Amino acid sequence: MRVRRYAPLALLCLATALGGAGCSGAPPKPDADPNDAPVMLDPPVEPDPATPEPALPTAGPVLIRDATVMTAAGAIWKKGWLRLRDGRIADLGEGDAPAPVNGETVVDAAGKFVTPGIIDTHSHMGVYASPGVWAHADGNEMTNPITAGVRAEEGIWPQDPGFQRAVAGGVTTVQVLPGSGNLMGGRGVIIKLHPRRDAHAMRFPGAPETMKMACGENPKRVYGEGKGSMPMSRMGSVFMVRAKWIEARRYKLRWDQWRKKPYEMKDGKKIPTNPPERDLTLETLAGVMAGEVLPQIHCYRADEMLLQIKLSHEFGFKIRSFHHALEAYKIADVLAAEHISVSTWADWWGFKVEAWDAVEQNLALVQAAGGIPVVHTDSAEGVQRMNQEAAKAMTSGRAGGIEITEDQALRWITVNPAWALGVDQQTGSLEKGKMADVVVWDAHPFSVYAHAEKVFIDGHLRHDRAQPGAPWSDFEVYR
């Protein structure tokens, strides 16, 4: 057998059919290039005219009944049910399920468990796609310490087989981030794991923009040790970041002033004036200061997290999440007061000096302080068992004498990461009106023996362990 080295049209049509789009018909032509519009920082309009990918069809109705339903909203029902309609949770409850209606697919889940879809706040799938070769290394633009204007979305390869493997582990939403080689690495993108031909078509509808930043050893190593240029030190890193924030603040002021008065008066008439010249790097940073772009900061040490918080106060922006954050337990009270989430691992540590002073109770201690703990993976392999990672962190917390409920631990991989990404009003918990991102497990999700039997994303059955469908990627097809 050999791996096929081409992408046959038939398979593309199959993958597209899984996403609900056809393989015929000319794409609509946009009326104008959206990059020419003199408007900065506006969120993408759905559907974006620059994306010819057809929209997903409406999912069929589904009734899931007789399961242990873990809502991640404070309740666990020993016998519960959910009704999925038009991509949303139409209704749910405890006890006997209502009678099915015509056309409704019934999932008998007696003895099984139902949870919200899992969310990973830190992924490089698509930008460091499998197979892991140099040709697929599109996650780090390590040619300048500050590349805030680049976008992870424009480096994603939608055929990455890691996406389908993540779904098989119960994952429905991920944030794809640039790497951590730069101080300001660029914009992340939040995606729903539907098989699509175009990365933009995978975007979580209405999700805010995010920006990846990094401090500590990585930028020092890439530029100071690797190239002998700035930043060579932590103080050099802060100098460069502060200088860029100052520049961005002036840039934002120019745009704010133009927006208030985008014209000049001449002979009693308003004459439109040209907007300031766009700078994609400063535009991202101005979006952060405007609260429209959510900062996600790679930072291990407590002292560096405190320094980043001081910078956020200096320039008037809010940090949404510290990533990795192995020393978050040392400043858990500060992080709780600042309302900054902590996206970290259950027990990955010791691989470099700044990752040395870790404790397995990190997530539990953040929880106990009233913070927002989040399990993330930073791994296309680890993302396949995030349920087990949450279970390990919960067990470690309990072993350390910290009371952690199963609902709290489940929130670490569902509604808390949804909050970190600004989409918690849409997904992350099983509540009426939220997106139908739902997982049916064959055993307790915190068991090492549990498998995701069925995974629904926006009501579409994207994984069925009993009846696996065709691979989404040619790199999973052999002949």
C-alpha positions in Angstrom: 0.0 0.0 0.0 1.1 3.6 -0.6 0.0 7.0 0.4 -1.7 8.9 -2.3 0.2 12.0 -3.2 -2.5 14.0 -4.9 -5.9 15.4 -3.8 -8.5 13.7 -6.0 -11.6 15.7 -6.8 -13.8 12.9 -5.5 -12.3 13.1 -2.1 -12.6 16.9 -2.0 -16.2 16.5 -2.9 -16.6 14.0 -0.2 -15.0 16.2 2.4 -17.1 19.1 1.2 -20.3 17.0 1.4 -19.4 16.3 5.0 -19.4 20.0 5.5 -22.7 20.4 3.6 -21.4 22.2 0.5 -21.7 21.1 -3.1 -18.9 20.7 -5.7 -20.7 22.6 -8.5 -21.6 26.2 -9.1 -19.5 29.3 -9.5 -18.6 31.2 -6.3 -20.3 34.5 -5.8 -18.1 37.5 -6.7 -17.5 40.1 -4.0 -18.7 43.6 -4.9 -15.6 45.2 -3.5 -12.3 44.2 -1.9 -12.9 44.5 1.9 -9.3 45.5 2.4 -10.0 48.7 0.5 -12.6 49.8 2.9 -11.5 52.7 5.2 -12.7 50.9 8.3 -10.4 49.4 10.9 -11.0 46.7 13.4 -14.6 45.8 12.4 -15.3 42.1 13.0 -15.8 39.8 9.9 -19.2 40.0 8.4 -21.0 36.6 8.0 -21.1 35.4 5.4 -17.9 37.1 4.2 -18.1 37.9 0.5 -14.4 37.0 0.2 -15.2 33.4 1.1 -16.8 31.4 -1.7 -17.4 28.3 0.5 -21.2 27.7 0.7 -22.7 27.8 4.2 -23.4 24.7 6.1 -26.9 23.3 5.8 -29.2 23.1 8.8 -28.7 20.0 10.9 -31.6 17.5 11.3 -33.4 17.2 14.6 -32.0 14.9 17.2 -33.3 13.6 20.6 -30.7 12.2 23.1 -32.4 10.4 26.0 -31.8 8.4 29.2 -28.2 9.6 29.7 -26.3 11.0 32.6 -26.2 14.6 31.5 -23.3 16.7 32.8 -24.3 20.2 31.9 -21.1 22.2 33.0 -23.7 24.7 34.2 -23.9 23.5 37.8 -26.1 20.4 37.3 -25.5 16.7 36.7 -28.6 14.7 35.9 -28.5 10.9 36.5 -31.3 10.6 33.8 -31.6 13.4 31.4 -32.3 14.3 27.8 -31.5 16.9 25.1 -33.3 18.0 22.0 -31.2 19.4 19.2 -32.9 21.6 16.5 -31.5 23.9 13.8 -27.9 23.6 15.2 -29.0 24.7 18.8 -30.0 23.0 22.0 -33.8 23.4 21.7 -34.6 21.9 25.0 -33.3 19.7 27.8 -34.3 18.3 31.1 -34.1 15.7 33.8 -36.3 12.6 33.9 -38.2 10.9 31.2 -37.6 12.3 27.7 -40.5 13.7 25.7 -41.9 11.5 22.9 -39.9 11.7 19.6 -41.5 13.6 16.8 -41.6 12.7 13.1 -38.2 13.0 11.4 -36.3 13.2 14.7 -33.2 11.0 15.1 -33.3 9.3 18.5 -30.1 8.4 20.3 -30.7 6.0 23.2 -28.0 6.8 25.6 -28.9 4.6 28.6 -25.8 3.9 30.7 -23.9 6.6 28.8 -22.8 10.2 29.6 -23.5 13.4 27.7 -21.3 16.5 28.0 -20.8 19.8 26.1 -18.2 19.6 23.3 -14.6 20.1 24.5 -12.8 23.3 23.7 -9.0 23.7 23.4 -7.7 27.3 23.8 -4.2 26.5 22.6 -3.7 24.6 19.4 -1.4 24.8 16.4 -3.3 22.3 14.3 -3.5 23.4 10.8 -0.5 25.8 11.0 1.8 22.9 12.2 -0.2 20.3 10.3 0.4 16.6 10.2 2.6 15.1 8.7 5.0 17.2 10.8 7.4 18.3 8.1 9.0 21.7 7.3 6.6 22.3 4.5 3.8 22.3 7.0 5.5 24.6 9.5 3.4 27.8 9.1 2.9 28.8 12.7 5.9 31.1 13.5 6.9 34.0 11.4 10.3 34.2 13.1 11.8 37.0 11.0 11.0 39.8 13.4 10.2 39.8 17.2 6.9 41.7 16.5 4.6 40.3 13.8 1.2 41.1 15.4 -0.3 41.7 11.9 0.0 38.1 10.6 -3.0 35.8 11.0 -3.0 32.2 11.9 -6.1 31.7 9.8 -4.0 32.4 6.7 -1.6 29.6 7.5 -4.1 26.9 8.3 -4.2 23.8 6.1 -7.8 22.5 6.4 -6.8 19.0 5.4 -4.8 18.5 8.6 -5.8 15.0 9.8 -5.4 16.3 13.3 -8.7 18.0 13.1 -10.6 14.8 12.6 -8.6 13.0 15.4 -9.5 15.9 17.8 -13.2 15.5 17.0 -12.9 11.8 17.8 -11.7 12.8 21.2 -14.8 14.9 21.8 -13.3 18.3 20.8 -15.6 20.6 18.9 -13.9 24.1 19.0 -10.2 25.1 19.1 -8.2 28.3 19.0 -5.4 28.0 16.5 -2.6 30.3 17.5 0.7 31.4 16.0 3.8 30.0 17.8 5.7 31.5 20.7 8.9 32.5 19.0 7.9 36.2 18.8 7.0 38.8 21.4 3.9 39.6 19.5 3.3 36.6 17.2 0.0 37.5 15.4 -3.7 36.9 15.5 -5.2 33.6 16.5 -8.4 32.2 15.1 -11.3 30.3 16.8 -12.6 27.5 14.6 -15.4 24.9 14.7 -14.1 21.5 13.6 -16.3 21.0 10.5 -14.5 19.5 7.5 -14.2 22.5 5.1 -12.1 23.4 2.1 -11.4 26.9 3.2 -9.9 27.9 6.6 -12.1 31.0 6.8 -15.2 28.8 6.5 -14.1 27.0 9.7 -14.3 30.2 11.7 -16.5 30.2 14.8 -19.3 32.6 13.7 -19.1 35.9 15.5 -16.1 35.0 17.6 -13.8 37.9 18.6 -10.3 38.2 17.2 -7.4 37.1 19.5 -3.7 37.9 19.6 -0.8 35.7 20.6 2.0 37.2 22.7 5.0 35.5 24.4 7.4 36.4 27.1 10.4 34.6 28.7 12.8 32.1 27.2 11.4 31.6 23.7 11.8 35.1 22.2 15.2 35.3 24.0 16.4 32.1 22.5 15.1 32.8 19.0 16.5 36.3 18.7 19.2 36.8 21.4 20.8 33.3 21.3 19.8 32.4 17.8 20.4 35.6 15.9 22.3 37.8 18.3 19.7 40.5 18.1 17.1 42.1 20.4 15.6 40.8 22.5 18.5 39.1 24.2 17.1 39.6 27.7 13.8 39.9 29.5 14.4 43.6 30.0 15.0 43.9 26.2 11.7 42.1 25.6 9.7 44.5 27.8 11.5 47.5 26.2 10.4 46.3 22.7 6.9 45.5 23.7 6.4 48.8 25.6 7.8 50.8 22.6 5.3 49.1 20.3 2.4 49.7 22.6 3.3 53.4 22.7 3.3 53.5 18.9 0.0 51.6 18.8 -1.6 54.1 21.2 -0.7 57.0 18.9 -1.9 55.0 15.9 -5.3 54.3 17.6 -5.6 58.0 18.5 -5.2 59.1 14.9 -7.9 56.6 13.8 -10.2 57.6 16.6 -9.9 61.2 15.7 -10.6 60.5 12.0 -13.6 58.4 12.9 -15.1 61.3 14.9 -14.7 63.6 12.0 -14.0 61.8 8.7 -14.6 65.0 6.7 -13.7 68.7 6.4 -16.0 71.6 5.8 -15.6 73.5 2.6 -18.2 76.1 1.4 -20.6 74.7 3.9 -20.3 71.1 2.6 -18.8 68.0 4.2 -15.9 66.8 2.1 -14.7 63.3 2.9 -11.0 63.1 4.0 -8.6 60.2 3.6 -8.3 57.9 6.6 -4.9 57.4 8.2 -2.6 55.0 6.5 -3.2 51.4 7.7 -0.5 49.5 9.5 -1.5 45.8 10.1 0.8 45.3 13.1 -0.4 48.5 14.9 -4.0 47.7 13.8 -4.0 44.5 15.8 -2.6 46.2 18.9 -5.1 49.1 18.6 -7.8 46.4 18.5 -6.4 45.0 21.8 -6.6 48.4 23.4 -10.1 48.9 22.0 -11.2 45.6 23.6 -12.0 44.0 20.3 -9.0 41.7 20.1 -8.4 39.4 23.1 -4.8 38.9 24.2 -3.6 35.4 24.8 -0.1 35.5 26.4 2.4 32.6 26.6 4.0 33.2 30.0 5.3 30.6 32.6 6.7 32.6 35.5 4.7 34.4 38.1 6.9 37.5 38.0 6.5 37.8 34.3 2.7 37.5 34.4 2.7 40.3 37.0 4.8 42.4 34.6 2.4 41.8 31.8 -0.5 42.8 34.0 1.4 46.1 34.8 1.8 46.7 31.1 -1.9 46.1 30.5 -2.7 48.7 33.1 -0.2 51.1 31.6 -1.8 50.9 28.1 -5.4 50.2 29.1 -6.1 46.8 27.8 -7.4 43.5 29.4 -5.5 40.2 29.3 -7.9 37.4 28.5 -5.7 34.4 29.3 -2.2 33.5 30.4 -1.1 30.3 28.5 1.1 27.6 30.1 1.3 29.7 33.3 2.9 27.0 35.4 3.5 29.4 38.3 -0.1 30.7 38.3 -0.6 29.1 41.7 1.8 31.7 43.2 -0.4 34.6 42.1 -3.8 32.9 41.9 -5.4 35.7 44.0 -4.1 38.4 41.6 -5.3 36.5 38.5 -8.7 36.0 40.1 -9.0 39.7 40.9 -7.9 40.7 37.4 -10.4 38.2 35.9 -7.7 36.6 33.8 -8.1 32.9 32.9 -5.2 30.4 33.2 -4.8 28.0 30.3 -2.4 25.3 31.3 -1.6 21.6 31.4 -2.5 19.1 34.0 1.1 17.9 34.7 3.5 18.9 31.9 6.5 20.6 33.3 10.4 20.6 33.6 11.3 20.8 29.9 13.1 24.1 30.4 14.1 26.3 33.3 11.0 28.6 33.3 8.9 25.4 33.4 10.5 24.0 36.4 8.7 25.3 39.4 5.3 23.6 38.7 2.8 21.8 41.0 0.1 19.4 39.9 -2.4 21.3 41.9 -2.0 24.4 39.8 -5.5 24.3 38.2 -7.1 23.4 41.5 -5.4 26.2 43.3 -6.6 28.7 40.7 -10.1 27.3 41.1 -9.9 27.6 44.9 -8.8 31.3 44.6 -11.9 32.0 42.5 -10.1 32.2 39.2 -10.9 30.8 35.8 -8.8 27.6 35.3 -8.6 26.1 31.8 -7.0 22.8 30.5 -5.2 23.4 27.2 -3.0 21.0 25.2 -0.6 22.8 22.8 -0.5 19.4 21.2 -2.2 17.6 18.3 -1.8 14.4 20.2 -2.8 15.6 23.7 -6.0 17.2 22.3 -7.3 13.7 21.7 -7.7 13.0 25.4 -8.5 16.3 27.1 -11.1 14.6 29.2 -8.4 12.6 30.8 -6.2 15.7 31.4 -9.1 17.3 33.3 -9.5 14.2 35.3 -5.8 14.1 36.2 -5.9 17.8 37.3 -9.1 17.2 39.4 -7.5 14.1 41.1 -4.3 16.0 41.9 -6.3 18.8 43.4 -8.3 16.4 45.6 -5.1 14.7 46.6 -3.8 18.1 47.8 -6.9 18.6 50.0 -8.7 20.9 47.6 -12.4 20.2 47.0 -13.1 20.0 43.3 -16.4 18.9 42.0 -16.9 17.0 38.7 -18.9 19.9 37.4 -16.0 22.3 38.1 -13.4 20.0 36.5 -15.7 19.6 33.4 -15.9 23.4 33.1 -12.1 23.4 32.8 -12.5 21.9 29.3 -15.8 23.4 28.3 -17.3 26.7 29.5 -14.1 28.2 31.0 -12.2 27.9 27.7 -15.3 29.2 26.0 -15.0 32.3 28.2 -11.3 32.7 27.5 -12.2 32.8 23.8 -15.2 35.2 24.2 -17.7 32.6 23.0 -19.2 31.4 26.3 -22.6 32.9 25.5 -22.8 30.5 22.5 -21.1 27.3 23.6 -19.3 25.5 26.4 -22.3 24.3 28.5 -25.5 22.4 27.9 -28.1 25.1 28.1 -31.2 25.9 26.1 -30.4 28.1 23.1 -26.7 27.4 23.0 -25.0 25.8 20.0 -25.6 22.0 19.7 -22.0 21.1 20.5 -22.6 17.8 22.3 -20.6 14.6 23.1 -22.1 11.2 24.0 -19.5 9.1 25.9 -19.7 5.3 26.4 -18.4 5.7 30.0 -17.8 8.4 32.5 -15.8 11.0 30.6 -13.2 11.2 33.4 -12.4 7.5 33.0 -9.4 6.4 31.0 -11.6 3.8 29.4 -14.1 6.4 28.0 -14.6 6.9 24.3 -16.5 9.6 22.6 -19.2 7.6 20.8 -20.9 10.4 19.0 -19.8 14.0 18.6 -22.3 16.7 17.4 -21.0 20.1 16.2 -23.8 22.6 15.5 -26.1 19.6 15.6 -24.2 17.8 12.8 -23.0 14.3 13.7 -19.2 14.7 13.0 -18.0 11.5 14.7 -19.8 8.2 15.1 -17.5 5.6 16.6 -19.9 2.8 15.6 -20.0 3.9 12.0 -16.9 5.8 11.1 -17.2 7.8 7.9 -14.6 8.6 5.3 -11.4 10.3 6.3 -11.4 14.1 6.0 -7.8 14.2 4.7 -5.9 12.5 1.9 -3.1 11.8 4.4 -5.4 9.3 6.1 -6.3 7.5 2.8 -4.3 4.5 1.5 -4.7 2.2 -1.5 
